[in-house]
Amino acid sequence: RTMAELTPIQRLPHYDGIEPGRLALVLYLGGDPSGQADPRGGTGFYRHRSTGYETVTTERFAAFSEALQRDVTHHGLPDPRYIVGDTPIYERIFGSPAVFNRALIYRGRNLHSADIPPQAQLDPHPRRGRLTLNGFLNGR
């Protein structure tokens, strides 16, 4: 998928569920096995500016959804690219570069996004593209 083909939801940080025990896992399989960061990007974590939320819980869901709708109405949708860094709606609070064989595990309710720079060459071929294994773990 090219940057121009990204849907609006792919241009904003998201969460993978509001359940308290849900963990998300990203295993980076692409890139250089020597340990160099993959230039096709890692994962960024964000704070929603108008609410101050870094996570979306059951209790915060309605307030977050309403605030995000107001923000998008006021600021407009982001350009067709992945979010990388601060925007009028979100502040980037942490980034984890993609490194071959690195696993990243985080709470599914954390606001996050693929941290893919606009100049990244995204190729659908698994040997040349940004290859990840994604999964979820559900605790009690």
N, CA, C and O of each residue as an XYZ file, in Angstrom:
560
protein
N       0.850     -1.174      0.000
C       0.000      0.000      0.000
C       0.893      1.232      0.000
O       1.845      1.317      0.776
N       0.587      2.176     -0.862
C       1.355      3.422     -0.894
C       0.802      4.385      0.148
O      -0.305      4.195      0.651
N       1.571      5.413      0.467
C       1.113      6.413      1.432
C      -0.203      7.048      0.972
O      -1.088      7.301      1.789
N      -0.332      7.303     -0.318
C      -1.544      7.936     -0.847
C      -2.782      7.064     -0.650
O      -3.903      7.574     -0.643
N      -2.593      5.762     -0.491
C      -3.715      4.834     -0.332
C      -4.130      4.626      1.126
O      -5.082      3.894      1.395
N      -3.433      5.255      2.065
C      -3.760      5.050      3.473
C      -5.150      5.592      3.790
O      -5.529      6.673      3.339
N      -5.897      4.827      4.571
C      -7.210      5.276      5.016
C      -7.024      6.271      6.163
O      -5.952      6.318      6.766
N      -8.051      7.063      6.471
C      -7.906      8.026      7.573
C      -7.472      7.388      8.890
O      -6.665      7.972      9.613
N      -7.983      6.211      9.217
C      -7.615      5.584     10.487
C      -6.145      5.181     10.521
O      -5.563      5.091     11.602
N      -5.536      4.937      9.375
C      -4.119      4.574      9.333
C      -3.207      5.788      9.492
O      -1.999      5.634      9.666
N      -3.765      6.975      9.434
C      -2.981      8.209      9.554
C      -2.941      8.741     10.980
O      -2.281      9.744     11.252
N      -3.637      8.082     11.881
C      -3.732      8.520     13.273
C      -3.282      7.395     14.198
O      -3.422      6.223     13.850
N      -2.743      7.729     15.369
C      -2.475      6.683     16.352
C      -3.777      5.967     16.717
O      -4.861      6.544     16.632
N      -3.654      4.727     17.117
C      -4.814      3.924     17.470
C      -4.478      3.070     18.690
O      -3.344      3.062     19.167
N      -5.477      2.358     19.179
C      -5.284      1.391     20.254
C      -5.833      0.064     19.757
O      -6.647      0.035     18.834
N      -5.397     -1.025     20.358
C      -5.774     -2.359     19.898
C      -6.833     -3.020     20.761
O      -7.105     -4.209     20.599
N      -7.418     -2.290     21.653
C      -8.462     -2.821     22.527
C      -8.408     -2.104     23.858
O      -7.355     -1.615     24.269
N      -9.551     -2.044     24.535
C      -9.600     -1.329     25.812
C      -9.634     -2.287     27.007
O      -9.737     -1.853     28.154
N      -9.548     -3.581     26.733
C      -9.551     -4.556     27.817
C      -8.277     -4.396     28.653
O      -7.191     -4.215     28.104
N      -8.414     -4.463     29.982
C      -7.238     -4.224     30.830
C      -6.125     -5.251     30.676
O      -4.961     -4.903     30.875
N      -6.426     -6.495     30.331
C      -5.393     -7.520     30.251
C      -4.822     -7.754     28.867
O      -4.019     -8.670     28.687
N      -5.209     -6.959     27.887
C      -4.756     -7.197     26.506
C      -3.364     -6.604     26.290
O      -3.118     -5.433     26.579
N      -2.470     -7.432     25.779
C      -1.137     -6.992     25.382
C      -1.004     -7.165     23.878
O      -1.537     -8.114     23.303
N      -0.297     -6.253     23.255
C      -0.003     -6.346     21.824
C       1.466     -6.708     21.671
O       2.302     -6.321     22.487
N       1.766     -7.447     20.625
C       3.131     -7.871     20.355
C       3.462     -7.572     18.901
O       2.689     -7.898     18.000
N       4.608     -6.955     18.679
C       5.140     -6.745     17.332
C       6.540     -7.349     17.317
O       7.388     -6.988     18.133
N       6.774     -8.259     16.396
C       8.099     -8.844     16.202
C       8.588     -8.388     14.836
O       7.970     -8.691     13.816
N       9.693     -7.662     14.819
C      10.250     -7.146     13.567
C      11.072     -8.237     12.893
O      12.054     -8.723     13.455
N      10.670     -8.614     11.697
C      11.340     -9.688     10.963
C      12.123     -9.180      9.764
O      12.892     -9.931      9.165
N      11.942     -7.937      9.413
C      12.662     -7.362      8.282
C      13.895     -6.616      8.756
O      14.115     -6.451      9.956
N      14.677     -6.179      7.822
C      15.845     -5.384      8.151
C      17.120     -6.195      8.199
O      17.166     -7.362      7.813
N      18.141     -5.541      8.682
C      19.500     -6.069      8.690
C      19.738     -6.909      9.945
O      19.611     -6.379     11.048
N      20.077     -8.191      9.826
C      20.337     -9.023     11.004
C      21.507     -8.546     11.861
O      21.691     -9.055     12.967
N      22.301     -7.587     11.388
C      23.439     -7.096     12.176
C      23.008     -6.218     13.340
O      23.834     -5.881     14.188
N      21.740     -5.840     13.403
C      21.267     -5.020     14.512
C      21.035     -3.563     14.172
O      20.655     -2.780     15.043
N      21.256     -3.184     12.929
C      20.986     -1.803     12.513
C      19.476     -1.579     12.454
O      18.724     -2.486     12.097
N      19.035     -0.371     12.804
C      17.610     -0.043     12.730
C      17.139     -0.083     11.280
O      17.842      0.366     10.374
N      15.962     -0.616     11.078
C      15.364     -0.711      9.746
C      14.839      0.666      9.348
O      14.025      1.230     10.079
N      15.269      1.228      8.222
C      14.820      2.566      7.824
C      13.342      2.627      7.450
O      12.799      3.711      7.239
N      12.695      1.473      7.366
C      11.264      1.467      7.047
C      10.408      1.707      8.273
O       9.181      1.712      8.172
N      11.016      1.903      9.417
C      10.284      2.369     10.577
C       9.919      1.335     11.616
O       9.824      0.139     11.339
N       9.716      1.839     12.832
C       9.353      1.031     13.985
C       7.949      1.357     14.458
O       7.000      1.375     13.674
N       7.829      1.618     15.766
C       6.538      1.908     16.379
C       6.681      3.139     17.261
O       7.639      3.253     18.026
N       5.729      4.057     17.154
C       5.705      5.255     17.984
C       4.521      5.214     18.937
O       3.480      4.634     18.627
N       4.689      5.831     20.092
C       3.631      5.906     21.102
C       3.291      7.374     21.326
O       4.158      8.244     21.247
N       2.008      7.639     21.608
C       1.501      9.007     21.554
C       0.616      9.365     22.738
O       0.020      8.507     23.389
N       0.553     10.675     22.991
C      -0.378     11.277     23.947
C      -1.347     12.137     23.143
O      -0.937     12.952     22.316
N      -2.631     11.943     23.397
C      -3.657     12.762     22.758
C      -3.664     14.111     23.472
O      -3.916     14.179     24.675
N      -3.392     15.169     22.738
C      -3.178     16.481     23.357
C      -4.395     17.011     24.114
O      -4.256     17.467     25.249
N      -5.571     16.962     23.518
C      -6.711     17.624     24.158
C      -7.227     16.889     25.395
O      -7.848     17.515     26.253
N      -6.993     15.598     25.512
C      -7.407     14.868     26.713
C      -6.237     14.560     27.640
O      -6.434     14.337     28.835
N      -5.028     14.544     27.101
C      -3.864     14.128     27.876
C      -3.737     12.616     27.984
O      -2.858     12.123     28.691
N      -4.598     11.870     27.298
C      -4.593     10.408     27.394
C      -3.452      9.802     26.585
O      -3.183     10.206     25.454
N      -2.795      8.831     27.190
C      -1.828      7.978     26.501
C      -2.413      6.587     26.295
O      -1.915      5.798     25.492
N      -3.479      6.304     27.036
C      -4.190      5.033     26.925
C      -5.682      5.314     26.830
O      -6.166      6.341     27.307
N      -6.405      4.386     26.206
C      -7.861      4.487     26.124
C      -8.434      3.287     26.871
O      -8.226      2.137     26.485
N      -9.156      3.580     27.943
C      -9.780      2.552     28.770
C     -11.292      2.603     28.563
O     -11.804      3.482     27.869
N     -11.987      1.667     29.164
C     -13.448      1.670     29.103
C     -13.988      2.999     29.620
O     -14.904      3.572     29.029
N     -13.429      3.483     30.710
C     -13.898      4.730     31.319
C     -13.588      5.947     30.446
O     -14.318      6.936     30.500
N     -12.552      5.898     29.668
C     -12.128      7.040     28.851
C     -12.655      6.999     27.418
O     -12.559      7.993     26.699
N     -13.204      5.874     26.999
C     -13.553      5.672     25.594
C     -14.453      6.779     25.041
O     -14.134      7.358     24.003
N     -15.558      7.085     25.702
C     -16.503      8.082     25.185
C     -15.859      9.463     25.113
O     -15.984     10.153     24.101
N     -15.173      9.869     26.174
C     -14.537     11.194     26.181
C     -13.461     11.285     25.106
O     -13.344     12.308     24.432
N     -12.675     10.222     24.942
C     -11.640     10.221     23.911
C     -12.256     10.320     22.520
O     -11.813     11.124     21.701
N     -13.268      9.513     22.251
C     -13.904      9.509     20.927
C     -14.480     10.874     20.580
O     -14.311     11.356     19.460
N     -15.158     11.497     21.533
C     -15.737     12.826     21.301
C     -14.646     13.871     21.075
O     -14.754     14.697     20.169
N     -13.606     13.835     21.889
C     -12.517     14.807     21.746
C     -11.793     14.623     20.417
O     -11.451     15.608     19.762
N     -11.556     13.386     20.010
C     -10.883     13.140     18.736
C     -11.729     13.652     17.572
O     -11.193     14.230     16.626
N     -13.036     13.448     17.632
C     -13.911     13.960     16.571
C     -13.833     15.485     16.499
O     -13.766     16.051     15.408
N     -13.840     16.148     17.647
C     -13.702     17.618     17.668
C     -12.358     18.041     17.086
O     -12.280     18.993     16.310
N     -11.304     17.327     17.466
C      -9.963     17.664     16.975
C      -9.874     17.526     15.461
O      -9.317     18.394     14.789
N     -10.418     16.444     14.924
C     -10.367     16.228     13.473
C     -11.219     17.269     12.756
O     -10.843     17.741     11.683
N     -12.356     17.629     13.334
C     -13.186     18.683     12.741
C     -12.419     20.001     12.715
O     -12.477     20.734     11.728
N     -11.710     20.300     13.783
C     -10.974     21.568     13.878
C      -9.693     21.570     13.033
O      -9.439     22.524     12.298
N      -8.897     20.521     13.135
C      -7.584     20.477     12.471
C      -7.608     19.797     11.108
O      -6.688     19.979     10.311
N      -8.644     19.018     10.832
C      -8.699     18.241      9.599
C      -7.937     16.939      9.751
O      -7.190     16.738     10.709
N      -8.143     16.060      8.782
C      -7.410     14.789      8.782
C      -5.949     15.030      8.425
O      -5.640     15.941      7.657
N      -5.055     14.226      8.972
C      -3.645     14.348      8.590
C      -3.452     14.020      7.110
O      -4.284     13.358      6.490
N      -2.348     14.494      6.567
C      -1.982     14.153      5.191
C      -1.895     12.640      5.052
O      -1.716     11.942      6.050
N      -2.019     12.114      3.823
C      -1.965     10.665      3.624
C      -0.551     10.103      3.796
O       0.175      9.891      2.825
N      -0.186      9.871      5.051
C       1.083      9.250      5.409
C       0.950      8.771      6.845
O       0.022      9.163      7.552
N       1.866      7.935      7.268
C       1.858      7.499      8.660
C       2.330      8.651      9.532
O       3.155      9.465      9.117
N       1.803      8.707     10.735
C       2.211      9.748     11.676
C       3.637      9.436     12.144
O       3.952      8.307     12.521
N       4.470     10.446     12.110
C       5.847     10.321     12.600
C       6.144     11.609     13.350
O       6.407     12.641     12.731
N       6.105     11.560     14.664
C       6.381     12.752     15.446
C       5.116     13.471     15.871
O       4.007     12.953     15.742
N       5.309     14.680     16.380
C       4.207     15.468     16.912
C       3.309     16.018     15.809
O       3.756     16.300     14.697
N       2.028     16.163     16.151
C       1.041     16.794     15.274
C       0.198     17.726     16.143
O       0.359     17.735     17.364
N      -0.693     18.507     15.541
C      -1.573     19.332     16.374
C      -2.466     18.502     17.306
O      -2.913     19.007     18.336
N      -2.727     17.249     16.961
C      -3.630     16.416     17.756
C      -2.875     15.496     18.715
O      -3.377     15.192     19.797
N      -1.687     15.052     18.337
C      -0.935     14.077     19.129
C       0.493     14.532     19.390
O       1.114     15.210     18.572
N       0.996     14.133     20.566
C       2.404     14.335     20.920
C       3.070     12.961     20.993
O       2.585     12.060     21.679
N       4.168     12.815     20.289
C       4.907     11.546     20.333
C       5.686     11.496     21.643
O       6.448     12.413     21.950
N       5.497     10.431     22.412
C       6.142     10.329     23.722
C       7.238      9.269     23.767
O       8.069      9.270     24.676
N       7.242      8.360     22.784
C       8.277      7.323     22.750
C       8.284      6.687     21.371
O       7.246      6.583     20.717
N       9.447      6.269     20.942
C       9.558      5.536     19.690
C      10.517      4.373     19.844
O      11.567      4.496     20.474
N      10.150      3.254     19.269
C      11.006      2.073     19.273
C      11.378      1.752     17.837
O      10.512      1.377     17.046
N      12.662      1.893     17.480
C      13.064      1.570     16.111
C      12.862      0.082     15.816
O      12.950     -0.762     16.708
N      12.595     -0.211     14.565
C      12.496     -1.607     14.136
C      13.908     -2.156     13.988
O      14.713     -1.619     13.227
N      14.202     -3.208     14.703
C      15.487     -3.900     14.620
C      15.171     -5.381     14.425
O      14.329     -5.941     15.127
N      15.847     -6.004     13.475
C      15.594     -7.414     13.171
C      15.545     -8.260     14.437
O      16.447     -8.199     15.272
N      14.487     -9.047     14.570
C      14.280    -10.000     15.654
C      13.972     -9.335     16.993
O      14.024    -10.005     18.025
N      13.655     -8.050     17.011
C      13.252     -7.366     18.244
C      11.754     -7.558     18.426
O      10.971     -7.386     17.492
N      11.372     -7.916     19.645
C       9.958     -8.010     19.994
C       9.595     -6.819     20.866
O      10.327     -6.454     21.786
N       8.480     -6.236     20.566
C       7.956     -5.108     21.324
C       6.610     -5.544     21.885
O       5.714     -5.915     21.128
N       6.461     -5.502     23.199
C       5.214     -5.884     23.855
C       4.730     -4.684     24.653
O       5.489     -4.083     25.414
N       3.459     -4.339     24.472
C       2.893     -3.168     25.145
C       1.403     -3.394     25.382
O       0.795     -4.279     24.781
N       0.828     -2.586     26.264
C      -0.603     -2.692     26.543
C      -1.384     -2.311     25.290
O      -1.078     -1.312     24.640
N      -2.381     -3.102     24.962
C      -3.179     -2.844     23.772
C      -3.920     -1.522     23.819
O      -4.309     -1.001     22.774
N      -4.122     -0.973     24.990
C      -4.847      0.292     25.123
C      -3.950      1.518     24.915
O      -4.443      2.646     24.900
N      -2.642      1.309     24.756
C      -1.732      2.431     24.486
C      -1.974      2.989     23.086
O      -2.163      2.228     22.137
N      -1.969      4.300     22.957
C      -2.073      4.944     21.645
C      -0.737      4.791     20.932
O       0.301      5.206     21.448
N      -0.765      4.202     19.760
C       0.470      3.910     19.028
C       0.212      3.940     17.531
O      -0.932      3.975     17.078
N       1.297      3.925     16.781
C       1.203      3.916     15.324
C       2.487      3.344     14.751
O       3.552      3.432     15.362
N       2.371      2.760     13.577
C       3.578      2.401     12.838
C       4.337      3.697     12.583
O       3.757      4.675     12.111
N       5.601      3.708     12.886
C       6.449      4.904     12.807
C       7.220      4.858     11.486
O       8.437      4.676     11.472
N       6.499      5.024     10.389
C       7.076      4.838      9.057
C       7.302      6.193      8.406
O       6.337      6.907      8.133
N       8.554      6.566      8.149
C       8.830      7.875      7.549
C       8.261      7.983      6.133
O       8.153      6.980      5.427
N       7.897      9.203      5.718
C       7.290      9.385      4.396
C       8.157      8.891      3.245
O       7.625      8.480      2.214
N       9.470      8.922      3.393
C      10.361      8.511      2.307
C      10.617      7.000      2.292
O      11.336      6.506      1.423
N      10.038      6.265      3.243
C      10.266      4.814      3.310
C       9.744      4.132      2.051
O       8.667      4.453      1.547
N      10.521      3.201      1.568
C      10.125      2.401      0.410
C       9.391      1.160      0.923
O      10.012      0.227      1.432
N       8.083      1.162      0.784
C       7.282      0.036      1.258
C       7.001     -0.899      0.095
O       6.302     -0.548     -0.856
N       7.555     -2.079      0.192
C       7.444     -3.078     -0.862
C       6.644     -4.253     -0.302
O       6.939     -4.708      0.803
N       5.645     -4.760     -1.024
C       4.862     -5.879     -0.494
C       5.626     -7.203     -0.433
O       5.166     -8.148      0.209
N       6.777     -7.282     -1.086
C       7.555     -8.522     -1.049
C       8.177     -8.675      0.343
O       8.807     -7.736      0.829
N       8.018     -9.833      0.997
C       8.503     -9.987      2.368
C      10.004     -9.809      2.550
O      10.436     -9.421      3.636
N      10.802    -10.073      1.549
C      12.254     -9.892      1.700
C      12.679     -8.439      1.536
O      13.766     -8.063      1.974
N      11.846     -7.625      0.917
C      12.218     -6.231      0.662
C      11.366     -5.231      1.442
O      11.721     -4.056      1.533
N      10.261     -5.682      1.997
C       9.326     -4.777      2.657
C       9.519     -4.729      4.160
O      10.442     -5.331      4.709
N       8.635     -4.004      4.807
C       8.610     -3.919      6.270
C       7.816     -5.125      6.762
O       6.591     -5.164      6.647
N       8.517     -6.092      7.304
C       7.889     -7.349      7.689
C       7.811     -7.453      9.208
O       8.825     -7.370      9.901
N       6.600     -7.636      9.714
C       6.388     -7.808     11.149
C       5.447     -8.978     11.382
O       4.648     -9.336     10.517
N       5.554     -9.560     12.555
C       4.588    -10.534     13.038
C       3.859     -9.842     14.177
O       4.491     -9.378     15.126
N       2.550     -9.768     14.093
C       1.751     -9.065     15.094
C       0.821    -10.048     15.786
O       0.287    -10.963     15.158
N       0.636     -9.852     17.071
C      -0.264    -10.727     17.810
C      -0.754    -10.060     19.079
O      -0.305     -8.978     19.455
N      -1.692    -10.739     19.728
C      -2.267    -10.225     20.968
C      -2.255    -11.316     22.025
O      -2.450    -12.493     21.725
N      -2.026    -10.914     23.246
C      -2.070    -11.796     24.402
C      -3.152    -11.255     25.321
O      -3.178    -10.060     25.616
N      -4.041    -12.123     25.773
C      -5.128    -11.684     26.643
C      -4.985    -12.329     28.007
O      -5.073    -13.549     28.141
N      -4.762    -11.501     29.019
C      -4.662    -11.975     30.388
C      -5.982    -11.790     31.109
O      -6.968    -11.323     30.538
N      -5.975    -12.158     32.345
C      -7.198    -12.021     33.149
C      -7.132    -10.808     34.016
O      -8.071    -10.530     34.762
